[in-house]
Structure formats: structure tokens, C-alpha cells
Amino acid sequence: MGIDFHSKENKNSYTTRHADSSWNEVLKKIVPIDAISDALDIGCGGGIYCKALSDLGVNNVTGLDFSEAILEGARENCKDYNNISFKQGNALATGLKSNCYDLILERALIHHIDDLASCFKEAYRILKDNGYLIIQDRTPEDCLLKGDKSHIRGYFFELFPKLIFKEKNRRHDSQKVIEGFEKAGFKEVKEVKLWEVRRVYNHKKQLLEDLRKRTGRSILHELDNQELERLITYIDQSMTNEKEIIEKDRWTIWMAIK
């Protein structure tokens, strides 16, 4: 089935969160954020991380996404930020000028892309010399950790093994990403792991409703409505006495310099 990123029904699917402080702290450790004037968020979704970059002090932030419907939601989400602008474009051919950005962020993007070589080549072209490319995504190992009261995603694969096949086929392992950086000409590649807080729920019912809406979870669009209800029941029964729930996802972040 899969998510239709171009449907207006999904325009707000990626606008409802805020970047957690744990993400901000990692970014400040791996790049000199005070030296970043112009940043580009490729695959920006609803603009959540455009706002985070702005809040960290970046002067000008551009969000780029291939879906005009998603960008409509992003513009509304970021309407109070005068230093954020948006463009429609493809990660493999952005249409942007060369040597323009101090930092490019590609968060939760590359699992939608088979041709990493073209993706990284395009990022290299539009970065300034000594600019930074930040890739944040999940490796297969990140995705398939056991489900618990924090790692909700793990329950998806316990109940529906068919989703394991989907994840393994769309996720890139770390070595492939690093090799892609190096072939594109990047240097000083670094890798860090991050347990990023996705959202804090006041009670379990709030989490279950978020799952029912498939909010910001493209993998849940691989389930039909009946399967989704089975998953919600399974998670409800697996988390019997939970009140406040702090949901976290395990990510891999790669940084490289042009």
C-alpha cells in the first residue's frame, strides 16, 4: 500500500512534532553550528527540523521536498519563522545553485532512495567548500530492536514479520552509507548513534490514537485498517500499566565534510 506523500490528506502528517533537545545537542557536538549561516533541509517534510536549525541560530534555512502537499503543511507550520523558506525539488536533482550551503541535513530521507550515489553527488555539488552533510536515518539494526515502553516501533515487527522484509529492503547499512560519502568526495566521515525522543504522551490512549492516525510513520501505511487495529490492540496489551510514555527511536547519524 504505502504512503502517498502527494495526497493532501497527508500534508500535516509530518508537522505535529518538535525536535527534541537530544537532537539539538548531538548536532552541536558534530558541527560548529555558530559558523553555519545557510542550511538546507532536503526531504524537509513538515519543517520540524527547519525550525530546529533556526532555533539553533542558523540565519537562513531552506526546506526542500518533492511533495507540494507536504510543503503546504510545512509553510503553515513555519509561518512564524521569517528566515525559513521552502522549495519543491528532488534530492537527486534539486535545481539549486552550486556551492551555496554551509550545511545540508537529510533526515529520514535515504530509506526512500535507492540511488545513494546520485543523492550524495548532488549534496556535494550544492555544498560550499568545507560544508557539512548530515545524514540521519535508521539502519536495519536500528529498526529491528525489541519493542518496549520506549521503543514502540519494535512492536510493529513483532506482530507483523512482513514489515521486517520491508525495512530490510529499504534501509541502508552503515558501510554502504560511508562508502557512498567517500565515493562522492566527502572526507572526515563520522558516525554517531542517537536515541531521539520522538514524543512524550501523557497517557497510553494518546499514543494509541497517534498510531491510529499513522502520524509521521510511513511504515504503518503498509498495513490496512484491520491490521492497524490489531497492532493497536497488541501494543495496548503489551503496555498494560503505562501512564506517561516517552517514545524514543534509535537513529544513526553520519556527518561528512566537503
Secondary structure in CASP SS format (residue, H / E / C, confidence):
PFRMAT SS
TARGET T0000
AUTHOR 0000-0000-0000
METHOD secondary structure of the structure
MODEL  1
M C 1.00
G C 1.00
I C 1.00
D C 1.00
F C 1.00
H C 1.00
S C 1.00
K H 1.00
E H 1.00
N H 1.00
K C 1.00
N C 1.00
S C 1.00
Y C 1.00
T C 1.00
T C 1.00
R C 1.00
H C 1.00
A C 1.00
D C 1.00
S H 1.00
S H 1.00
W H 1.00
N H 1.00
E H 1.00
V H 1.00
L H 1.00
K H 1.00
K H 1.00
I H 1.00
V C 1.00
P C 1.00
I H 1.00
D H 1.00
A H 1.00
I C 1.00
S C 1.00
D E 1.00
A E 1.00
L E 1.00
D E 1.00
I E 1.00
G C 1.00
C C 1.00
G C 1.00
G C 1.00
G C 1.00
I H 1.00
Y H 1.00
C H 1.00
K H 1.00
A H 1.00
L H 1.00
S H 1.00
D H 1.00
L C 1.00
G C 1.00
V C 1.00
N C 1.00
N E 1.00
V E 1.00
T E 1.00
G E 1.00
L E 1.00
D E 1.00
F C 1.00
S C 1.00
E H 1.00
A H 1.00
I H 1.00
L H 1.00
E H 1.00
G H 1.00
A H 1.00
R H 1.00
E H 1.00
N H 1.00
C C 1.00
K C 1.00
D C 1.00
Y C 1.00
N C 1.00
N C 1.00
I E 1.00
S E 1.00
F E 1.00
K E 1.00
Q E 1.00
G C 1.00
N E 1.00
A C 1.00
L C 1.00
A E 1.00
T C 1.00
G C 1.00
L C 1.00
K C 1.00
S C 1.00
N C 1.00
C C 1.00
Y E 1.00
D E 1.00
L E 1.00
I E 1.00
L E 1.00
E E 1.00
R E 1.00
A C 1.00
L C 1.00
I H 1.00
H H 1.00
H H 1.00
I C 1.00
D C 1.00
D C 1.00
L H 1.00
A H 1.00
S H 1.00
C H 1.00
F H 1.00
K H 1.00
E H 1.00
A H 1.00
Y H 1.00
R H 1.00
I H 1.00
L E 1.00
K E 1.00
D E 1.00
N E 1.00
G E 1.00
Y E 1.00
L E 1.00
I E 1.00
I E 1.00
Q E 1.00
D E 1.00
R C 1.00
T C 1.00
P H 1.00
E H 1.00
D H 1.00
C H 1.00
L C 1.00
L C 1.00
K C 1.00
G C 1.00
D C 1.00
K C 1.00
S C 1.00
H C 1.00
I C 1.00
R H 1.00
G H 1.00
Y H 1.00
F H 1.00
F H 1.00
E H 1.00
L H 1.00
F C 1.00
P C 1.00
K H 1.00
L H 1.00
I H 1.00
F H 1.00
K H 1.00
E H 1.00
K H 1.00
N H 1.00
R H 1.00
R C 1.00
H C 1.00
D C 1.00
S H 1.00
Q H 1.00
K H 1.00
V H 1.00
I H 1.00
E H 1.00
G H 1.00
F H 1.00
E H 1.00
K H 1.00
A H 1.00
G C 1.00
F C 1.00
K E 1.00
E E 1.00
V E 1.00
K E 1.00
E E 1.00
V E 1.00
K E 1.00
L E 1.00
W E 1.00
E E 1.00
V E 1.00
R E 1.00
R E 1.00
V E 1.00
Y E 1.00
N C 1.00
H C 1.00
K H 1.00
K H 1.00
Q H 1.00
L H 1.00
L H 1.00
E H 1.00
D H 1.00
L H 1.00
R H 1.00
K C 1.00
R C 1.00
T C 1.00
G C 1.00
R C 1.00
S H 1.00
I H 1.00
L H 1.00
H H 1.00
E H 1.00
L C 1.00
D C 1.00
N H 1.00
Q H 1.00
E H 1.00
L H 1.00
E H 1.00
R H 1.00
L H 1.00
I H 1.00
T H 1.00
Y H 1.00
I H 1.00
D H 1.00
Q H 1.00
S H 1.00
M C 1.00
T C 1.00
N C 1.00
E C 1.00
K C 1.00
E C 1.00
I E 1.00
I E 1.00
E E 1.00
K E 1.00
D E 1.00
R E 1.00
W E 1.00
T E 1.00
I E 1.00
W E 1.00
M E 1.00
A E 1.00
I E 1.00
K C 1.00
END
